[in-house]
């Protein structure tokens, strides 16, 4: 499913086109050193922290089983392994973060 003829990648029903575009913009940055790569990872984490539990689950599925026509998932798969792993764990932890927020931790 696509929201625009301009996009060649599917947009999940659980994520807005705007969210996909923000993720894609961050993934499109090409860091020149470890500091910039870490900053990119942190910015992605900050964006992922704003997702609802359902959005995070949808994004996790996309990243875990990337379709070759899903540009966001394909570009995510190009991140260095360690950063990709940390971000996947962070996304997977969305429900627990939400529950802790609800009880005031």
ZAVEXPA-391267 format. One record per residue: residue number from 1; residue in one letter; y negated, z negated, x negated of N, C-alpha, C, O, CB in turn. Coordinates in pm, 1 decimal. Glycine has a CB too. Example, Ala and Ser with C-alpha at 12.3 -4.5 7.8 and 13.67 -1.06 7.14 Angstrom:
BEGIN
+-----+------+----------+----------+----------+----------+----------+----------+----------+----------+----------+----------+----------+----------+----------+----------+----------+
! pos ! code !   nnorth !      nup !    neast !  canorth !     caup !   caeast !   cnorth !      cup !    ceast !   onorth !      oup !    oeast !  cbnorth !     cbup !   cbeast !
+-----+------+----------+----------+----------+----------+----------+----------+----------+----------+----------+----------+----------+----------+----------+----------+----------+
!   1 !    A !    569.0 !   -780.0 !  -1319.0 !    450.0 !   -780.0 !  -1230.0 !    330.0 !   -780.0 !  -1320.0 !    331.9 !   -846.5 !  -1423.6 !    447.3 !   -904.6 !  -1130.8 !
!   2 !    S !    225.0 !   -708.0 !  -1285.0 !    106.0 !   -714.0 !  -1367.0 !     -3.0 !   -787.0 !  -1290.0 !   -113.8 !   -803.9 !  -1340.9 !     59.8 !   -572.5 !  -1408.4 !
+-----+------+----------+----------+----------+----------+----------+----------+----------+----------+----------+----------+----------+----------+----------+----------+----------+
# end
This chain:
BEGIN
+-----+------+----------+----------+----------+----------+----------+----------+----------+----------+----------+----------+----------+----------+----------+----------+----------+
! pos ! code !   nnorth !      nup !    neast !  canorth !     caup !   caeast !   cnorth !      cup !    ceast !   onorth !      oup !    oeast !  cbnorth !     cbup !   cbeast !
+-----+------+----------+----------+----------+----------+----------+----------+----------+----------+----------+----------+----------+----------+----------+----------+----------+
!   1 !    X !    117.3 !      0.0 !    -83.9 !      0.0 !      0.0 !      0.0 !   -123.3 !      0.0 !    -88.2 !   -133.1 !    -82.1 !   -179.4 !      0.1 !   -120.6 !     95.3 !
!   2 !    X !   -217.3 !     89.2 !    -63.8 !   -341.9 !     90.2 !   -138.7 !   -458.5 !     80.3 !    -42.4 !   -452.0 !    126.6 !     71.5 !   -353.3 !    216.9 !   -225.6 !
!   3 !    X !   -566.2 !     18.4 !    -91.2 !   -685.7 !      2.8 !     -9.8 !   -784.2 !    116.0 !    -31.7 !   -879.5 !    130.2 !     44.9 !   -751.9 !   -129.1 !    -39.4 !
!   4 !    X !   -763.5 !    195.9 !   -133.7 !   -858.8 !    298.6 !   -168.9 !   -786.6 !    415.1 !   -232.7 !   -687.5 !    396.5 !   -303.4 !   -966.3 !    243.7 !   -262.3 !
!   5 !    X !   -835.1 !    533.3 !   -208.4 !   -777.5 !    650.9 !   -272.1 !   -803.7 !    652.3 !   -421.3 !   -735.3 !    723.3 !   -495.0 !   -832.2 !    776.8 !   -209.2 !
!   6 !    X !   -901.0 !    575.8 !   -467.6 !   -935.5 !    570.9 !   -608.7 !   -830.2 !    495.6 !   -689.6 !   -818.9 !    517.0 !   -810.3 !  -1071.7 !    505.9 !   -627.0 !
!   7 !    X !   -754.3 !    409.3 !   -626.7 !   -659.9 !    324.5 !   -698.4 !   -522.9 !    388.6 !   -702.9 !   -472.4 !    438.4 !   -602.3 !   -651.4 !    187.0 !   -633.6 !
!   8 !    X !   -463.5 !    386.8 !   -821.5 !   -331.3 !    444.7 !   -838.1 !   -225.0 !    336.3 !   -844.2 !   -110.2 !    365.2 !   -877.9 !   -326.2 !    530.7 !   -963.6 !
!   9 !    X !   -260.3 !    212.2 !   -812.5 !   -165.1 !    102.4 !   -815.4 !   -165.9 !     31.2 !   -681.4 !   -269.0 !     24.8 !   -614.5 !   -197.5 !      4.2 !   -929.6 !
!  10 !    X !    -50.4 !    -22.7 !   -641.9 !    -44.9 !    -89.6 !   -511.8 !   -121.9 !   -221.1 !   -514.0 !   -126.7 !   -290.6 !   -615.6 !    100.3 !   -114.8 !   -471.0 !
!  11 !    X !   -180.2 !   -252.8 !   -403.2 !   -248.9 !   -380.1 !   -387.6 !   -164.3 !   -464.9 !   -294.5 !   -131.9 !   -423.2 !   -183.2 !   -395.1 !   -361.7 !   -332.4 !
!  12 !    X !   -129.0 !   -582.4 !   -340.0 !    -46.0 !   -670.6 !   -260.0 !   -120.3 !   -713.4 !   -134.6 !   -242.1 !   -731.1 !   -135.9 !     -3.2 !   -792.8 !   -341.3 !
!  13 !    X !    -46.0 !   -729.6 !    -27.3 !   -106.3 !   -777.9 !     97.1 !   -162.1 !   -918.3 !     78.0 !   -253.5 !   -958.5 !    150.0 !     -3.3 !   -776.5 !    211.7 !
!  14 !    X !   -108.7 !   -993.0 !    -17.4 !   -152.1 !  -1130.7 !    -39.3 !   -272.5 !  -1140.8 !   -133.4 !   -332.5 !  -1247.7 !   -144.6 !    -37.5 !  -1211.9 !    -94.8 !
!  15 !    X !   -308.4 !  -1032.7 !   -200.5 !   -422.9 !  -1035.5 !   -291.8 !   -526.6 !   -935.0 !   -245.3 !   -493.1 !   -826.4 !   -197.9 !   -379.0 !  -1005.3 !   -437.5 !
!  16 !    X !   -651.0 !   -972.0 !   -259.4 !   -757.4 !   -879.7 !   -220.9 !   -775.7 !   -773.9 !   -328.8 !   -737.4 !   -793.3 !   -444.2 !   -889.7 !   -955.6 !   -196.6 !
!  17 !    X !   -833.8 !   -663.7 !   -290.0 !   -866.3 !   -558.3 !   -384.0 !   -959.8 !   -612.1 !   -491.8 !   -946.8 !   -578.0 !   -609.4 !   -929.9 !   -438.3 !   -311.5 !
!  18 !    X !  -1053.8 !   -696.3 !   -450.8 !  -1148.4 !   -755.7 !   -545.7 !  -1075.4 !   -839.5 !   -651.7 !  -1108.2 !   -832.0 !   -770.2 !  -1251.2 !   -843.0 !   -470.8 !
!  19 !    X !   -977.5 !   -918.4 !   -609.3 !   -901.5 !  -1000.5 !   -704.8 !   -825.4 !   -911.5 !   -801.8 !   -825.3 !   -936.8 !   -922.3 !   -803.7 !  -1094.6 !   -630.8 !
!  20 !    X !   -761.1 !   -808.2 !   -750.7 !   -691.1 !   -713.9 !   -838.6 !   -787.4 !   -652.2 !   -939.1 !   -753.9 !   -639.0 !  -1056.8 !   -623.1 !   -603.4 !   -756.2 !
!  21 !    X !   -905.2 !   -614.8 !   -894.4 !  -1002.3 !   -552.4 !   -983.9 !  -1052.5 !   -650.6 !  -1089.6 !  -1073.8 !   -611.7 !  -1204.4 !  -1119.9 !   -497.6 !   -903.8 !
!  22 !    X !  -1071.6 !   -777.5 !  -1052.2 !  -1113.6 !   -878.9 !  -1149.6 !  -1005.7 !   -899.9 !  -1256.1 !  -1035.4 !   -907.7 !  -1375.3 !  -1144.8 !  -1012.5 !  -1078.4 !
!  23 !    X !   -880.7 !   -908.9 !  -1211.8 !   -769.2 !   -925.6 !  -1305.9 !   -761.8 !   -804.4 !  -1398.4 !   -747.5 !   -818.7 !  -1519.8 !   -634.4 !   -944.8 !  -1230.0 !
!  24 !    X !   -771.5 !   -687.1 !  -1340.9 !   -764.0 !   -564.2 !  -1418.9 !   -876.8 !   -555.9 !  -1521.2 !   -855.2 !   -511.3 !  -1633.9 !   -768.2 !   -443.1 !  -1326.6 !
!  25 !    X !   -996.7 !   -598.4 !  -1482.6 !  -1110.2 !   -597.0 !  -1575.9 !  -1083.5 !   -688.9 !  -1694.8 !  -1110.7 !   -652.3 !  -1809.2 !  -1240.0 !   -639.7 !  -1504.1 !
!  26 !    X !  -1030.5 !   -808.0 !  -1667.9 !   -999.0 !   -899.7 !  -1778.1 !   -887.1 !   -844.9 !  -1865.4 !   -893.9 !   -852.6 !  -1988.0 !   -959.8 !  -1037.2 !  -1723.7 !
!  27 !    X !   -785.0 !   -790.1 !  -1802.5 !   -673.3 !   -734.5 !  -1878.9 !   -715.7 !   -612.7 !  -1960.7 !   -654.8 !   -582.1 !  -2063.2 !   -559.2 !   -696.5 !  -1785.1 !
!  28 !    X !   -819.4 !   -544.0 !  -1915.6 !   -865.5 !   -425.1 !  -1985.3 !   -944.2 !   -453.8 !  -2111.6 !   -963.8 !   -365.0 !  -2194.6 !   -948.3 !   -344.1 !  -1894.4 !
!  29 !    X !   -989.4 !   -577.1 !  -2126.6 !  -1062.5 !   -612.8 !  -2249.0 !   -966.6 !   -614.2 !  -2366.4 !   -855.0 !   -664.9 !  -2355.1 !  -1132.6 !   -750.6 !  -2234.6 !
!  30 !    X !  -1009.0 !   -559.5 !  -2477.9 !   -924.2 !   -551.3 !  -2596.9 !   -976.4 !   -646.5 !  -2703.6 !  -1068.9 !   -612.2 !  -2777.3 !   -919.0 !   -406.1 !  -2651.4 !
!  31 !    X !   -917.8 !   -767.0 !  -2712.7 !   -967.5 !   -864.6 !  -2810.6 !   -942.9 !   -816.7 !  -2954.0 !   -843.3 !   -750.6 !  -2983.3 !   -900.2 !  -1001.6 !  -2788.5 !
!  32 !    X !  -1037.1 !   -852.4 !  -3042.7 !  -1025.9 !   -809.9 !  -3182.0 !   -966.5 !   -917.9 !  -3272.6 !   -929.8 !   -889.7 !  -3386.6 !  -1161.7 !   -769.7 !  -3234.0 !
!  33 !    X !   -957.1 !  -1039.9 !  -3223.1 !   -897.2 !  -1146.8 !  -3303.0 !   -833.3 !  -1250.7 !  -3212.1 !   -839.8 !  -1239.6 !  -3089.7 !  -1002.7 !  -1212.9 !  -3394.2 !
!  34 !    X !   -771.8 !  -1351.6 !  -3272.5 !   -701.8 !  -1454.7 !  -3193.9 !   -795.5 !  -1533.5 !  -3104.0 !   -757.9 !  -1571.6 !  -2993.2 !   -629.4 !  -1550.2 !  -3286.3 !
!  35 !    X !   -915.9 !  -1558.0 !  -3150.2 !  -1011.8 !  -1634.7 !  -3070.4 !  -1045.9 !  -1559.6 !  -2942.4 !  -1049.1 !  -1618.4 !  -2834.3 !  -1140.1 !  -1663.2 !  -3151.5 !
!  36 !    X !  -1071.1 !  -1430.7 !  -2954.5 !  -1101.5 !  -1350.5 !  -2835.4 !   -979.0 !  -1337.9 !  -2744.5 !   -991.9 !  -1338.3 !  -2622.1 !  -1151.3 !  -1210.5 !  -2876.4 !
!  37 !    X !   -861.3 !  -1327.0 !  -2804.1 !   -739.2 !  -1317.6 !  -2723.6 !   -718.3 !  -1446.6 !  -2644.7 !   -680.6 !  -1443.0 !  -2527.5 !   -616.3 !  -1289.0 !  -2813.4 !
!  38 !    X !   -742.9 !  -1559.8 !  -2709.0 !   -728.7 !  -1689.2 !  -2640.6 !   -833.9 !  -1704.2 !  -2530.0 !   -805.0 !  -1756.5 !  -2422.4 !   -741.1 !  -1805.8 !  -2742.0 !
!  39 !    X !   -955.2 !  -1657.9 !  -2557.9 !  -1060.7 !  -1664.1 !  -2456.2 !  -1022.5 !  -1579.2 !  -2334.9 !  -1046.3 !  -1619.3 !  -2221.0 !  -1195.9 !  -1616.4 !  -2514.8 !
!  40 !    X !   -964.4 !  -1463.9 !  -2358.8 !   -918.9 !  -1377.0 !  -2250.0 !   -811.5 !  -1447.8 !  -2168.1 !   -813.3 !  -1443.3 !  -2045.1 !   -864.8 !  -1243.0 !  -2305.6 !
!  41 !    X !   -718.4 !  -1513.0 !  -2236.6 !   -612.3 !  -1586.7 !  -2168.1 !   -671.0 !  -1700.5 !  -2083.2 !   -627.8 !  -1722.2 !  -1970.0 !   -511.4 !  -1643.0 !  -2270.5 !
!  42 !    X !   -767.1 !  -1771.2 !  -2137.2 !   -831.2 !  -1880.6 !  -2064.2 !   -902.8 !  -1827.4 !  -1940.5 !   -893.6 !  -1887.1 !  -1833.3 !   -930.4 !  -1955.8 !  -2155.0 !
!  43 !    X !   -973.6 !  -1716.3 !  -1954.5 !  -1043.5 !  -1657.9 !  -1838.9 !   -944.6 !  -1612.9 !  -1732.0 !   -970.0 !  -1630.0 !  -1612.7 !  -1130.5 !  -1538.9 !  -1883.1 !
!  44 !    X !   -832.5 !  -1555.7 !  -1773.6 !   -729.8 !  -1519.1 !  -1676.0 !   -677.7 !  -1644.1 !  -1605.2 !   -660.1 !  -1643.8 !  -1483.4 !   -613.4 !  -1443.5 !  -1744.8 !
!  45 !    X !   -653.3 !  -1750.5 !  -1680.9 !   -606.8 !  -1876.2 !  -1621.8 !   -707.4 !  -1932.5 !  -1522.7 !   -669.3 !  -1982.3 !  -1416.7 !   -579.3 !  -1978.6 !  -1730.7 !
!  46 !    X !   -834.8 !  -1924.9 !  -1556.5 !   -938.8 !  -1973.2 !  -1464.4 !   -939.0 !  -1892.2 !  -1336.0 !   -955.3 !  -1947.6 !  -1227.3 !  -1077.3 !  -1966.6 !  -1530.7 !
!  47 !    X !   -920.9 !  -1761.5 !  -1347.9 !   -914.1 !  -1677.1 !  -1228.6 !   -788.6 !  -1709.1 !  -1147.7 !   -794.7 !  -1718.9 !  -1025.2 !   -916.1 !  -1527.8 !  -1267.7 !
!  48 !    X !   -675.6 !  -1725.5 !  -1215.2 !   -550.3 !  -1757.1 !  -1146.1 !   -558.9 !  -1892.3 !  -1076.8 !   -494.7 !  -1912.7 !   -973.7 !   -432.8 !  -1756.1 !  -1244.7 !
!  49 !    X !   -637.1 !  -1984.7 !  -1131.4 !   -652.5 !  -2117.4 !  -1071.0 !   -723.4 !  -2110.2 !   -935.9 !   -712.0 !  -2202.9 !   -855.6 !   -729.9 !  -2209.6 !  -1165.3 !
!  50 !    X !   -795.1 !  -2003.4 !   -910.0 !   -866.8 !  -1990.2 !   -782.7 !   -778.4 !  -1932.9 !   -671.8 !   -818.5 !  -1930.4 !   -555.5 !   -989.1 !  -1901.8 !   -801.2 !
!  51 !    X !   -659.1 !  -1887.3 !   -707.5 !   -570.6 !  -1825.2 !   -609.2 !   -507.3 !  -1929.8 !   -518.5 !   -482.9 !  -2043.2 !   -559.7 !   -461.8 !  -1743.8 !   -679.2 !
!  52 !    X !   -481.4 !  -1890.5 !   -395.9 !   -405.0 !  -1976.9 !   -306.2 !   -260.0 !  -1977.9 !   -354.0 !   -221.6 !  -1898.4 !   -439.8 !   -415.3 !  -1928.3 !   -156.7 !
!  53 !    X !   -180.8 !  -2067.4 !   -298.7 !    -39.1 !  -2073.2 !   -334.7 !     28.9 !  -1940.8 !   -300.4 !    107.6 !  -1889.7 !   -380.1 !     31.2 !  -2190.7 !   -261.9 !
!  54 !    X !      0.0 !  -1885.2 !   -184.2 !     61.3 !  -1758.0 !   -144.7 !     19.2 !  -1644.3 !   -236.7 !    101.4 !  -1560.2 !   -273.1 !     24.6 !  -1724.1 !     -0.7 !
!  55 !    X !   -108.4 !  -1641.2 !   -274.4 !   -155.5 !  -1538.3 !   -367.5 !    -87.6 !  -1552.2 !   -502.7 !    -48.0 !  -1452.7 !   -563.3 !   -307.5 !  -1546.3 !   -384.1 !
!  56 !    X !    -74.2 !  -1676.6 !   -550.4 !     -9.0 !  -1699.8 !   -678.9 !    137.5 !  -1655.6 !   -674.7 !    187.6 !  -1596.1 !   -770.1 !    -18.6 !  -1848.1 !   -717.6 !
!  57 !    X !    205.5 !  -1685.0 !   -564.2 !    345.1 !  -1642.4 !   -550.6 !    355.6 !  -1491.0 !   -553.4 !    445.0 !  -1436.0 !   -617.8 !    406.1 !  -1697.1 !   -420.7 !
!  58 !    X !    266.2 !  -1423.8 !   -484.8 !    267.0 !  -1277.8 !   -482.3 !    240.4 !  -1220.7 !   -621.3 !    305.8 !  -1125.4 !   -663.7 !    162.9 !  -1225.5 !   -382.8 !
!  59 !    X !    144.2 !  -1279.6 !   -691.3 !    111.9 !  -1232.0 !   -825.5 !    227.9 !  -1258.1 !   -921.2 !    259.7 !  -1173.6 !  -1005.0 !    -16.0 !  -1299.7 !   -877.2 !
!  60 !    X !    290.6 !  -1374.0 !   -909.0 !    405.9 !  -1405.5 !   -993.2 !    515.9 !  -1300.3 !   -973.8 !    573.5 !  -1251.4 !  -1071.0 !    460.0 !  -1547.2 !   -960.5 !
!  61 !    X !    544.2 !  -1266.4 !   -848.7 !    645.9 !  -1163.7 !   -821.1 !    608.8 !  -1030.7 !   -885.5 !    692.9 !   -963.9 !   -945.6 !    663.8 !  -1145.0 !   -669.6 !
!  62 !    X !    482.8 !   -993.4 !   -872.3 !    437.7 !   -867.0 !   -931.5 !    453.9 !   -867.9 !  -1082.7 !    496.9 !   -768.7 !  -1141.5 !    291.6 !   -840.0 !   -895.0 !
!  63 !    X !    419.4 !   -980.2 !  -1145.9 !    427.5 !   -987.4 !  -1291.3 !    571.2 !  -1001.3 !  -1339.7 !    605.3 !   -950.6 !  -1446.6 !    344.7 !  -1103.6 !  -1342.4 !
!  64 !    X !    655.2 !  -1068.7 !  -1263.4 !    794.7 !  -1089.2 !  -1303.0 !    875.7 !   -959.6 !  -1293.8 !    964.1 !   -934.6 !  -1375.8 !    858.9 !  -1197.0 !  -1215.5 !
!  65 !    X !    844.5 !   -878.0 !  -1193.2 !    915.5 !   -751.4 !  -1171.7 !    812.2 !   -639.5 !  -1156.1 !    792.6 !   -587.7 !  -1046.2 !   1009.2 !   -759.5 !  -1045.5 !
!  66 !    X !    746.3 !   -602.3 !  -1266.5 !    636.9 !   -505.9 !  -1255.6 !    684.9 !   -365.9 !  -1215.6 !    777.1 !   -310.6 !  -1275.5 !    562.3 !   -498.3 !  -1387.2 !
!  67 !    X !    621.0 !   -311.3 !  -1114.8 !    645.9 !   -172.4 !  -1076.5 !    565.3 !    -84.6 !  -1171.8 !    453.3 !   -119.6 !  -1209.0 !    606.9 !   -145.1 !   -925.3 !
!  68 !    X !    620.9 !     27.2 !  -1210.6 !    551.5 !    110.4 !  -1308.8 !    421.2 !    169.2 !  -1255.3 !    336.9 !    212.3 !  -1334.0 !    642.0 !    222.1 !  -1354.2 !
!  69 !    X !    402.9 !    171.9 !  -1124.6 !    276.9 !    221.9 !  -1068.1 !    177.7 !    109.4 !  -1036.6 !     72.1 !    134.9 !   -978.8 !    305.1 !    301.5 !   -941.5 !
!  70 !    X !    210.6 !    -14.1 !  -1074.0 !    122.2 !   -129.5 !  -1054.5 !     48.4 !   -154.0 !  -1186.2 !     98.9 !   -223.1 !  -1274.7 !    203.2 !   -258.0 !  -1009.1 !
!  71 !    X !    -70.6 !    -96.9 !  -1198.0 !   -145.6 !   -103.9 !  -1322.6 !   -174.6 !   -247.3 !  -1365.7 !   -171.4 !   -277.4 !  -1485.1 !   -274.9 !    -28.1 !  -1308.4 !
!  72 !    X !   -202.4 !   -335.2 !  -1271.8 !   -229.5 !   -475.4 !  -1305.0 !   -106.5 !   -537.9 !  -1371.6 !   -118.3 !   -601.0 !  -1476.6 !   -269.0 !   -555.6 !  -1177.5 !
!  73 !    X !     10.1 !   -520.8 !  -1311.6 !    133.3 !   -578.6 !  -1366.5 !    171.6 !   -513.7 !  -1498.8 !    218.6 !   -581.5 !  -1590.3 !    247.9 !   -563.7 !  -1266.7 !
!  74 !    X !    151.8 !   -384.4 !  -1509.0 !    184.9 !   -313.7 !  -1634.4 !     96.0 !   -362.7 !  -1747.2 !    143.9 !   -387.5 !  -1857.9 !    169.4 !   -160.5 !  -1617.4 !
!  75 !    X !    -33.4 !   -376.9 !  -1720.0 !   -124.2 !   -426.5 !  -1824.9 !    -95.7 !   -572.5 !  -1858.8 !   -106.3 !   -611.9 !  -1975.0 !   -270.8 !   -411.1 !  -1780.7 !
!  76 !    X !    -59.8 !   -652.9 !  -1759.5 !    -23.6 !   -791.9 !  -1786.9 !     96.2 !   -797.0 !  -1881.8 !    100.7 !   -880.3 !  -1972.4 !      8.3 !   -867.1 !  -1655.1 !
!  77 !    X !    192.1 !   -708.4 !  -1861.0 !    312.6 !   -704.5 !  -1945.0 !    280.0 !   -670.1 !  -2090.3 !    362.5 !   -693.5 !  -2178.6 !    412.3 !   -603.0 !  -1889.3 !
!  78 !    X !    162.8 !   -615.7 !  -2116.5 !    123.5 !   -580.7 !  -2253.2 !     61.2 !   -697.7 !  -2329.4 !     38.3 !   -688.8 !  -2450.0 !     26.1 !   -465.5 !  -2250.1 !
!  79 !    X !     33.7 !   -807.5 !  -2258.1 !    -19.4 !   -926.0 !  -2326.7 !     83.5 !   -978.8 !  -2425.0 !    203.4 !   -959.3 !  -2405.4 !    -58.4 !  -1036.4 !  -2225.0 !
!  80 !    X !     38.2 !  -1045.7 !  -2530.7 !    133.8 !  -1107.7 !  -2622.5 !    227.2 !  -1203.4 !  -2547.3 !    186.5 !  -1269.2 !  -2451.6 !     59.3 !  -1182.9 !  -2734.9 !
!  81 !    X !    350.9 !  -1209.6 !  -2591.5 !    454.7 !  -1286.2 !  -2522.5 !    412.8 !  -1429.8 !  -2493.3 !    425.0 !  -1475.4 !  -2379.6 !    581.0 !  -1286.4 !  -2604.6 !
!  82 !    X !    364.2 !  -1501.2 !  -2593.0 !    331.8 !  -1643.5 !  -2574.0 !    223.4 !  -1663.4 !  -2468.6 !    235.5 !  -1752.1 !  -2384.1 !    286.9 !  -1705.6 !  -2706.3 !
!  83 !    X !    118.8 !  -1583.4 !  -2472.0 !     13.2 !  -1594.3 !  -2372.5 !     62.9 !  -1557.4 !  -2233.8 !     29.2 !  -1622.7 !  -2135.1 !   -103.9 !  -1506.2 !  -2410.5 !
!  84 !    X !    143.5 !  -1452.0 !  -2227.1 !    201.6 !  -1409.8 !  -2099.4 !    289.0 !  -1521.1 !  -2042.0 !    284.8 !  -1548.4 !  -1922.0 !    284.3 !  -1280.1 !  -2117.0 !
!  85 !    X !    367.1 !  -1584.2 !  -2127.0 !    454.2 !  -1692.9 !  -2082.9 !    372.6 !  -1811.2 !  -2030.1 !    405.0 !  -1867.1 !  -1925.4 !    544.8 !  -1738.5 !  -2198.1 !
!  86 !    X !    266.6 !  -1849.4 !  -2102.6 !    182.1 !  -1960.8 !  -2056.6 !    118.8 !  -1928.6 !  -1921.7 !    114.8 !  -2013.7 !  -1832.9 !     72.0 !  -1992.1 !  -2160.4 !
!  87 !    X !     70.0 !  -1807.1 !  -1906.4 !      6.2 !  -1768.1 !  -1780.3 !    106.7 !  -1763.2 !  -1666.1 !     74.4 !  -1803.0 !  -1554.2 !    -61.9 !  -1632.4 !  -1795.0 !
!  88 !    X !    226.7 !  -1715.6 !  -1692.1 !    329.7 !  -1712.6 !  -1587.2 !    364.5 !  -1855.4 !  -1543.6 !    379.8 !  -1881.3 !  -1424.2 !    457.6 !  -1638.7 !  -1637.6 !
!  89 !    X !    376.7 !  -1946.6 !  -1637.9 !    404.8 !  -2086.1 !  -1603.3 !    290.0 !  -2146.4 !  -1522.4 !    312.6 !  -2222.7 !  -1428.5 !    429.2 !  -2169.1 !  -1730.6 !
!  90 !    X !    167.8 !  -2111.8 !  -1559.4 !     51.0 !  -2160.5 !  -1487.1 !     51.5 !  -2107.7 !  -1343.9 !     28.2 !  -2183.4 !  -1249.6 !    -78.5 !  -2119.0 !  -1559.2 !
!  91 !    X !     77.7 !  -1979.2 !  -1327.5 !     82.2 !  -1920.1 !  -1193.5 !    192.6 !  -1987.0 !  -1111.0 !    172.7 !  -2019.5 !   -993.9 !    105.8 !  -1766.2 !  -1201.7 !
!  92 !    X !    308.2 !  -2007.0 !  -1173.0 !    422.1 !  -2067.1 !  -1102.3 !    393.5 !  -2210.4 !  -1058.6 !    457.3 !  -2260.9 !   -966.2 !    546.0 !  -2064.5 !  -1190.9 !
!  93 !    X !    299.6 !  -2275.3 !  -1123.3 !    267.0 !  -2414.9 !  -1096.0 !    161.3 !  -2431.6 !   -986.3 !    112.0 !  -2542.3 !   -964.5 !    219.0 !  -2481.2 !  -1222.7 !
!  94 !    X !    126.9 !  -2324.9 !   -918.7 !     18.3 !  -2328.9 !   -819.4 !     42.7 !  -2431.7 !   -709.6 !    -49.1 !  -2504.0 !   -670.7 !      0.3 !  -2192.0 !   -756.7 !
!  95 !    X !    165.4 !  -2438.7 !   -659.6 !    194.1 !  -2532.2 !   -550.6 !    173.1 !  -2676.8 !   -596.2 !    114.8 !  -2757.1 !   -523.4 !    338.4 !  -2512.8 !   -499.8 !
!  96 !    X !    220.3 !  -2709.6 !   -715.7 !    204.2 !  -2846.3 !   -765.2 !     56.1 !  -2879.3 !   -786.1 !     12.4 !  -2989.6 !   -753.3 !    282.3 !  -2865.4 !   -896.8 !
!  97 !    X !    -21.5 !  -2784.6 !   -840.4 !   -165.4 !  -2808.6 !   -857.5 !   -231.1 !  -2832.7 !   -722.4 !   -316.9 !  -2920.1 !   -709.5 !   -233.0 !  -2689.4 !   -929.3 !
!  98 !    X !   -191.5 !  -2756.3 !   -622.8 !   -247.4 !  -2770.5 !   -487.3 !   -213.6 !  -2908.0 !   -429.7 !   -299.4 !  -2973.9 !   -371.0 !   -193.5 !  -2658.8 !   -393.9 !
!  99 !    X !    -88.6 !  -2950.9 !   -446.7 !    -46.6 !  -3081.3 !   -394.4 !   -121.7 !  -3194.6 !   -462.5 !   -159.5 !  -3291.8 !   -397.1 !    104.2 !  -3100.2 !   -412.6 !
! 100 !    X !   -143.7 !  -3183.3 !   -593.6 !   -216.8 !  -3286.8 !   -664.9 !   -361.7 !  -3292.4 !   -619.1 !   -420.5 !  -3400.3 !   -610.9 !   -210.1 !  -3263.0 !   -815.2 !
! 101 !    X !   -418.6 !  -3177.6 !   -589.4 !   -556.1 !  -3171.7 !   -538.3 !   -563.3 !  -3240.2 !   -401.5 !   -659.5 !  -3310.7 !   -370.9 !   -605.1 !  -3023.7 !   -528.1 !
! 102 !    X !   -460.3 !  -3218.3 !   -320.3 !   -458.8 !  -3273.9 !   -185.2 !   -450.4 !  -3426.3 !   -186.6 !   -505.3 !  -3491.4 !    -97.7 !   -342.1 !  -3216.5 !   -106.3 !
! 103 !    X !   -382.4 !  -3484.5 !   -286.2 !   -368.6 !  -3630.3 !   -289.5 !   -473.0 !  -3694.8 !   -381.6 !   -473.4 !  -3816.7 !   -398.6 !   -227.2 !  -3668.8 !   -335.4 !
! 104 !    X !   -560.2 !  -3614.7 !   -440.0 !   -672.8 !  -3669.8 !   -515.8 !   -647.7 !  -3698.2 !   -661.4 !   -718.6 !  -3780.2 !   -719.8 !   -716.3 !  -3792.4 !   -453.5 !
! 105 !    X !   -549.8 !  -3634.4 !   -723.2 !   -526.8 !  -3656.1 !   -867.0 !   -628.5 !  -3584.2 !   -949.8 !   -624.4 !  -3591.3 !  -1072.6 !   -387.9 !  -3611.0 !   -907.1 !
+-----+------+----------+----------+----------+----------+----------+----------+----------+----------+----------+----------+----------+----------+----------+----------+----------+
# end
